[in-house]
Amino acid sequence: MAIINRSGLAFFLLLLLSLTACVTINVYFPAAQAEAAAERIVEEILGEPKVKDSMPDNEDKGASRMLLDSSRLFVAIGGFFISDAHAAQPDFSVNTPEIKRLEASMAKRHAKLKKYYDKGAIGFDKNGLVAWQNQKAVSIKEKGALNSLLKSENNDRNSLYKAIAKANGHPEWEQQVRNVFAGKWAQKAQKGWWYQNSKGQWKQK
């Protein structure tokens, strides 16, 4: 009986230690989660169609159900011991009214900016903003209007990165959020568009 009790206690302590370790790890910036959220937002702003995953066959569905049930059990156990810690976890899928407003504003403005991306006049810079790439690609009359668009666009982008970090309870993550978005803007640039690499060098898709 003593052996069983010791084994049970050891298992309990190991489980509690594992759950605590998960909480400690999640204190760090969740890059994968941030990238998934950034990809969704960038695609919506640029108007890219979403690609639906193919439906799994019956065997895959069964395996998925088992995995889901196991995940739910693990979450339930974890929530029993450390519910307060999980409540404070970041969630990059969060969509506050401010984030929604900024997304809508940028999506609407993109319809006006697209022709300048196509001309090569502007592109995505390494800071997750939109910058001049070739001012000679537009007329003098267009420059004034484009400068105004760039100012509004970059104000929204700066506000978006700040709002996302704040919504996740970590304002200090703003720069990391910006870096993730900078990579996604470059990745989602259409053929012929310009973007800067991490060193600030202009590249054409």
CYANA upper distance limits for C-alpha pairs under 8 A (distance plus 0.5 A):
  1 MET  CA      5 ASN  CA      6.70
  2 ALA  CA      6 ARG  CA      6.61
  3 ILE  CA      7 SER  CA      6.60
  4 ILE  CA      8 GLY  CA      6.57
  5 ASN  CA      9 LEU  CA      6.57
  6 ARG  CA     10 ALA  CA      6.54
  7 SER  CA     11 PHE  CA      6.65
  8 GLY  CA     12 PHE  CA      6.65
  9 LEU  CA     13 LEU  CA      6.64
 10 ALA  CA     14 LEU  CA      6.56
 11 PHE  CA     15 LEU  CA      6.61
 12 PHE  CA     16 LEU  CA      6.64
 13 LEU  CA     17 LEU  CA      6.49
 14 LEU  CA     18 SER  CA      6.63
 15 LEU  CA     19 LEU  CA      6.75
 16 LEU  CA     20 THR  CA      6.62
 16 LEU  CA     81 PHE  CA      8.21
 17 LEU  CA     21 ALA  CA      6.57
 18 SER  CA     22 CYS  CA      6.83
 19 LEU  CA     23 VAL  CA      7.04
 19 LEU  CA     78 GLY  CA      6.79
 19 LEU  CA     82 ILE  CA      8.38
 20 THR  CA     24 THR  CA      6.85
 20 THR  CA     82 ILE  CA      8.35
 21 ALA  CA     25 ILE  CA      6.70
 22 CYS  CA     26 ASN  CA      6.78
 23 VAL  CA     27 VAL  CA      7.30
 23 VAL  CA     85 ALA  CA      7.30
 23 VAL  CA     86 HIS  CA      7.79
 24 THR  CA     28 TYR  CA      8.42
 26 ASN  CA     30 PRO  CA      7.42
 26 ASN  CA     89 GLN  CA      7.60
 27 VAL  CA     89 GLN  CA      8.34
 29 PHE  CA    173 TRP  CA      7.72
 29 PHE  CA    176 GLN  CA      8.39
 30 PRO  CA     34 ALA  CA      6.73
 31 ALA  CA     35 GLU  CA      6.57
 31 ALA  CA    180 VAL  CA      8.23
 32 ALA  CA     36 ALA  CA      6.85
 33 GLN  CA     37 ALA  CA      6.89
 33 GLN  CA     91 ASP  CA      8.38
 33 GLN  CA     92 PHE  CA      6.76
 34 ALA  CA     38 ALA  CA      6.54
 34 ALA  CA     92 PHE  CA      6.34
 34 ALA  CA    177 VAL  CA      7.53
 34 ALA  CA    180 VAL  CA      7.57
 35 GLU  CA     39 GLU  CA      6.52
 35 GLU  CA    180 VAL  CA      6.59
 35 GLU  CA    181 PHE  CA      8.00
 35 GLU  CA    184 LYS  CA      8.12
 36 ALA  CA     40 ARG  CA      6.92
 37 ALA  CA     41 ILE  CA      6.80
 37 ALA  CA     92 PHE  CA      6.42
 37 ALA  CA     93 SER  CA      6.48
 38 ALA  CA     42 VAL  CA      6.47
 38 ALA  CA    180 VAL  CA      7.59
 38 ALA  CA    181 PHE  CA      6.26
 38 ALA  CA    184 LYS  CA      7.25
 39 GLU  CA     43 GLU  CA      6.53
 39 GLU  CA    181 PHE  CA      8.40
 39 GLU  CA    184 LYS  CA      6.66
 40 ARG  CA     44 GLU  CA      6.74
 41 ILE  CA     45 ILE  CA      6.71
 41 ILE  CA    103 GLU  CA      7.71
 42 VAL  CA     46 LEU  CA      6.56
 42 VAL  CA    181 PHE  CA      8.42
 42 VAL  CA    184 LYS  CA      7.57
 42 VAL  CA    185 TRP  CA      7.18
 42 VAL  CA    188 LYS  CA      8.08
 43 GLU  CA     47 GLY  CA      6.29
 43 GLU  CA     48 GLU  CA      5.45
 43 GLU  CA     49 PRO  CA      7.89
 43 GLU  CA     50 LYS  CA      8.21
 43 GLU  CA    188 LYS  CA      7.98
 44 GLU  CA     48 GLU  CA      6.79
 44 GLU  CA    103 GLU  CA      8.44
 44 GLU  CA    107 ALA  CA      7.61
 45 ILE  CA    103 GLU  CA      6.97
 45 ILE  CA    104 ALA  CA      8.00
 45 ILE  CA    106 MET  CA      6.70
 45 ILE  CA    107 ALA  CA      4.70
 45 ILE  CA    108 LYS  CA      8.42
 45 ILE  CA    110 HIS  CA      7.53
 46 LEU  CA    107 ALA  CA      7.01
 46 LEU  CA    110 HIS  CA      7.15
 47 GLY  CA    107 ALA  CA      7.92
 56 PRO  CA     60 ASP  CA      5.96
 56 PRO  CA     61 LYS  CA      6.48
 57 ASP  CA     61 LYS  CA      6.63
 58 ASN  CA     62 GLY  CA      6.70
 59 GLU  CA     63 ALA  CA      6.83
 60 ASP  CA     64 SER  CA      6.49
 61 LYS  CA     65 ARG  CA      6.69
 62 GLY  CA     66 MET  CA      6.87
 63 ALA  CA     67 LEU  CA      6.68
 64 SER  CA     68 LEU  CA      6.51
 65 ARG  CA     69 ASP  CA      6.55
 66 MET  CA     70 SER  CA      6.64
 67 LEU  CA     71 SER  CA      6.56
 68 LEU  CA     72 ARG  CA      6.63
 69 ASP  CA     73 LEU  CA      6.75
 70 SER  CA     74 PHE  CA      6.73
 71 SER  CA     75 VAL  CA      6.61
 72 ARG  CA     76 ALA  CA      6.52
 73 LEU  CA     77 ILE  CA      6.72
 74 PHE  CA     78 GLY  CA      6.53
 75 VAL  CA     79 GLY  CA      6.32
 76 ALA  CA     80 PHE  CA      6.71
 77 ILE  CA     81 PHE  CA      7.25
 78 GLY  CA     82 ILE  CA      6.38
 78 GLY  CA     83 SER  CA      7.51
 79 GLY  CA     83 SER  CA      4.74
 79 GLY  CA     84 ASP  CA      8.48
 79 GLY  CA     86 HIS  CA      7.58
 82 ILE  CA     86 HIS  CA      7.02
 83 SER  CA     87 ALA  CA      6.71
 84 ASP  CA     88 ALA  CA      7.32
 85 ALA  CA     89 GLN  CA      7.41
 88 ALA  CA    169 GLY  CA      8.41
 89 GLN  CA    168 ASN  CA      8.28
 90 PRO  CA    168 ASN  CA      5.26
 90 PRO  CA    169 GLY  CA      7.30
 91 ASP  CA    168 ASN  CA      6.50
 92 PHE  CA    164 ILE  CA      7.84
 92 PHE  CA    168 ASN  CA      7.21
 94 VAL  CA    167 ALA  CA      7.74
 94 VAL  CA    168 ASN  CA      8.33
 95 ASN  CA     99 ILE  CA      6.39
 95 ASN  CA    100 LYS  CA      6.78
 96 THR  CA    100 LYS  CA      6.71
 96 THR  CA    167 ALA  CA      7.88
 97 PRO  CA    101 ARG  CA      6.59
 98 GLU  CA    102 LEU  CA      6.73
 98 GLU  CA    163 ALA  CA      7.76
 99 ILE  CA    103 GLU  CA      6.63
 99 ILE  CA    160 LEU  CA      6.71
 99 ILE  CA    163 ALA  CA      7.02
 99 ILE  CA    164 ILE  CA      7.66
100 LYS  CA    104 ALA  CA      6.65
101 ARG  CA    105 SER  CA      6.64
102 LEU  CA    106 MET  CA      6.65
102 LEU  CA    156 ASP  CA      6.50
102 LEU  CA    157 ARG  CA      8.35
102 LEU  CA    159 SER  CA      8.26
102 LEU  CA    160 LEU  CA      6.88
103 GLU  CA    107 ALA  CA      6.55
103 GLU  CA    160 LEU  CA      8.41
104 ALA  CA    108 LYS  CA      6.68
105 SER  CA    109 ARG  CA      6.75
105 SER  CA    156 ASP  CA      8.28
106 MET  CA    110 HIS  CA      6.51
106 MET  CA    153 GLU  CA      7.02
106 MET  CA    156 ASP  CA      7.55
107 ALA  CA    111 ALA  CA      7.68
108 LYS  CA    112 LYS  CA      8.30
109 ARG  CA    113 LEU  CA      6.94
109 ARG  CA    149 LEU  CA      8.16
109 ARG  CA    153 GLU  CA      7.95
110 HIS  CA    114 LYS  CA      6.28
111 ALA  CA    115 LYS  CA      8.43
112 LYS  CA    116 TYR  CA      8.49
113 LEU  CA    117 TYR  CA      7.03
113 LEU  CA    146 LEU  CA      8.41
113 LEU  CA    149 LEU  CA      8.04
114 LYS  CA    118 ASP  CA      6.72
115 LYS  CA    119 LYS  CA      6.71
116 TYR  CA    120 GLY  CA      6.69
116 TYR  CA    121 ALA  CA      5.89
116 TYR  CA    122 ILE  CA      6.54
117 TYR  CA    121 ALA  CA      6.65
117 TYR  CA    122 ILE  CA      5.89
117 TYR  CA    123 GLY  CA      6.56
117 TYR  CA    193 TRP  CA      6.12
117 TYR  CA    194 TRP  CA      7.77
118 ASP  CA    192 GLY  CA      7.19
118 ASP  CA    193 TRP  CA      6.57
119 LYS  CA    137 ALA  CA      6.87
119 LYS  CA    138 VAL  CA      8.47
120 GLY  CA    133 GLN  CA      7.16
120 GLY  CA    134 ASN  CA      6.92
120 GLY  CA    137 ALA  CA      7.24
120 GLY  CA    192 GLY  CA      8.04
120 GLY  CA    193 TRP  CA      6.68
120 GLY  CA    194 TRP  CA      6.95
121 ALA  CA    132 TRP  CA      6.50
121 ALA  CA    133 GLN  CA      5.76
121 ALA  CA    134 ASN  CA      5.00
121 ALA  CA    135 GLN  CA      6.13
121 ALA  CA    136 LYS  CA      7.83
121 ALA  CA    137 ALA  CA      5.74
121 ALA  CA    138 VAL  CA      7.22
122 ILE  CA    130 VAL  CA      7.20
122 ILE  CA    131 ALA  CA      5.99
122 ILE  CA    132 TRP  CA      4.90
122 ILE  CA    133 GLN  CA      5.21
122 ILE  CA    134 ASN  CA      7.06
122 ILE  CA    135 GLN  CA      8.43
122 ILE  CA    194 TRP  CA      7.55
123 GLY  CA    130 VAL  CA      6.10
123 GLY  CA    131 ALA  CA      6.18
123 GLY  CA    132 TRP  CA      7.04
123 GLY  CA    133 GLN  CA      6.55
123 GLY  CA    193 TRP  CA      7.07
123 GLY  CA    194 TRP  CA      5.18
123 GLY  CA    195 TYR  CA      5.58
123 GLY  CA    196 GLN  CA      8.19
124 PHE  CA    128 GLY  CA      6.98
124 PHE  CA    129 LEU  CA      6.33
124 PHE  CA    130 VAL  CA      5.23
124 PHE  CA    131 ALA  CA      6.82
124 PHE  CA    182 ALA  CA      7.98
124 PHE  CA    185 TRP  CA      7.02
124 PHE  CA    186 ALA  CA      6.94
124 PHE  CA    194 TRP  CA      7.07
124 PHE  CA    195 TYR  CA      5.00
124 PHE  CA    196 GLN  CA      6.77
125 ASP  CA    129 LEU  CA      5.99
125 ASP  CA    130 VAL  CA      6.32
125 ASP  CA    131 ALA  CA      6.56
125 ASP  CA    182 ALA  CA      7.68
125 ASP  CA    195 TYR  CA      6.19
125 ASP  CA    196 GLN  CA      5.31
125 ASP  CA    197 ASN  CA      8.15
125 ASP  CA    200 GLY  CA      7.57
126 LYS  CA    179 ASN  CA      8.25
126 LYS  CA    182 ALA  CA      6.26
126 LYS  CA    183 GLY  CA      8.31
126 LYS  CA    195 TYR  CA      8.12
126 LYS  CA    196 GLN  CA      5.74
126 LYS  CA    197 ASN  CA      6.51
126 LYS  CA    198 SER  CA      6.14
126 LYS  CA    199 LYS  CA      8.05
126 LYS  CA    200 GLY  CA      6.36
127 ASN  CA    178 ARG  CA      7.10
127 ASN  CA    179 ASN  CA      7.14
127 ASN  CA    182 ALA  CA      6.36
128 GLY  CA    157 ARG  CA      8.03
128 GLY  CA    178 ARG  CA      6.36
128 GLY  CA    179 ASN  CA      7.25
128 GLY  CA    181 PHE  CA      6.31
128 GLY  CA    182 ALA  CA      4.38
128 GLY  CA    183 GLY  CA      8.14
128 GLY  CA    185 TRP  CA      7.54
129 LEU  CA    153 GLU  CA      8.44
129 LEU  CA    154 ASN  CA      6.14
129 LEU  CA    157 ARG  CA      7.15
129 LEU  CA    158 ASN  CA      8.40
129 LEU  CA    182 ALA  CA      7.95
130 VAL  CA    150 LEU  CA      7.05
130 VAL  CA    153 GLU  CA      7.93
130 VAL  CA    154 ASN  CA      7.02
131 ALA  CA    150 LEU  CA      7.81
133 GLN  CA    194 TRP  CA      7.95
133 GLN  CA    202 TRP  CA      8.22
135 GLN  CA    143 LYS  CA      8.10
138 VAL  CA    142 GLU  CA      6.54
138 VAL  CA    143 LYS  CA      7.10
139 SER  CA    143 LYS  CA      6.90
140 ILE  CA    144 GLY  CA      7.76
141 LYS  CA    145 ALA  CA      7.86
142 GLU  CA    146 LEU  CA      6.52
143 LYS  CA    147 ASN  CA      6.45
144 GLY  CA    148 SER  CA      6.94
145 ALA  CA    149 LEU  CA      6.88
146 LEU  CA    150 LEU  CA      6.58
147 ASN  CA    151 LYS  CA      6.71
148 SER  CA    152 SER  CA      6.89
149 LEU  CA    153 GLU  CA      6.50
150 LEU  CA    154 ASN  CA      6.47
151 LYS  CA    155 ASN  CA      6.62
152 SER  CA    156 ASP  CA      6.81
153 GLU  CA    157 ARG  CA      6.72
154 ASN  CA    158 ASN  CA      6.54
155 ASN  CA    159 SER  CA      6.68
156 ASP  CA    160 LEU  CA      6.46
157 ARG  CA    161 TYR  CA      6.83
158 ASN  CA    162 LYS  CA      6.83
159 SER  CA    163 ALA  CA      6.44
160 LEU  CA    164 ILE  CA      6.63
161 TYR  CA    165 ALA  CA      6.85
161 TYR  CA    174 GLU  CA      6.28
161 TYR  CA    175 GLN  CA      8.37
161 TYR  CA    177 VAL  CA      6.44
161 TYR  CA    178 ARG  CA      6.28
162 LYS  CA    166 LYS  CA      6.61
162 LYS  CA    171 PRO  CA      7.34
162 LYS  CA    174 GLU  CA      5.84
163 ALA  CA    167 ALA  CA      6.43
164 ILE  CA    168 ASN  CA      6.91
164 ILE  CA    174 GLU  CA      8.16
164 ILE  CA    177 VAL  CA      8.11
165 ALA  CA    169 GLY  CA      7.13
165 ALA  CA    170 HIS  CA      5.89
165 ALA  CA    171 PRO  CA      5.38
165 ALA  CA    172 GLU  CA      7.66
165 ALA  CA    173 TRP  CA      5.97
165 ALA  CA    174 GLU  CA      5.75
165 ALA  CA    177 VAL  CA      7.35
166 LYS  CA    170 HIS  CA      6.03
166 LYS  CA    171 PRO  CA      5.12
166 LYS  CA    174 GLU  CA      8.46
170 HIS  CA    174 GLU  CA      8.43
173 TRP  CA    177 VAL  CA      6.60
174 GLU  CA    178 ARG  CA      6.64
175 GLN  CA    179 ASN  CA      6.70
176 GLN  CA    180 VAL  CA      6.80
177 VAL  CA    181 PHE  CA      6.80
178 ARG  CA    182 ALA  CA      6.58
179 ASN  CA    183 GLY  CA      6.95
180 VAL  CA    184 LYS  CA      6.96
181 PHE  CA    185 TRP  CA      6.56
182 ALA  CA    186 ALA  CA      6.92
183 GLY  CA    187 GLN  CA      6.62
184 LYS  CA    188 LYS  CA      6.47
185 TRP  CA    189 ALA  CA      6.57
186 ALA  CA    195 TYR  CA      6.13
186 ALA  CA    196 GLN  CA      7.91
189 ALA  CA    193 TRP  CA      6.46
189 ALA  CA    194 TRP  CA      7.94
189 ALA  CA    195 TYR  CA      8.06
189 ALA  CA    205 LYS  CA      7.51
190 GLN  CA    205 LYS  CA      7.23
191 LYS  CA    204 GLN  CA      8.23
191 LYS  CA    205 LYS  CA      5.37
192 GLY  CA    204 GLN  CA      6.35
192 GLY  CA    205 LYS  CA      5.56
193 TRP  CA    204 GLN  CA      6.17
193 TRP  CA    205 LYS  CA      6.08
194 TRP  CA    202 TRP  CA      7.03
194 TRP  CA    203 LYS  CA      6.10
194 TRP  CA    204 GLN  CA      4.94
194 TRP  CA    205 LYS  CA      6.77
195 TYR  CA    202 TRP  CA      6.08
195 TYR  CA    203 LYS  CA      5.94
195 TYR  CA    204 GLN  CA      6.95
195 TYR  CA    205 LYS  CA      8.27
196 GLN  CA    200 GLY  CA      5.56
196 GLN  CA    201 GLN  CA      5.58
196 GLN  CA    202 TRP  CA      4.92
196 GLN  CA    203 LYS  CA      6.41
197 ASN  CA    201 GLN  CA      6.01
197 ASN  CA    202 TRP  CA      7.14
197 ASN  CA    203 LYS  CA      7.58
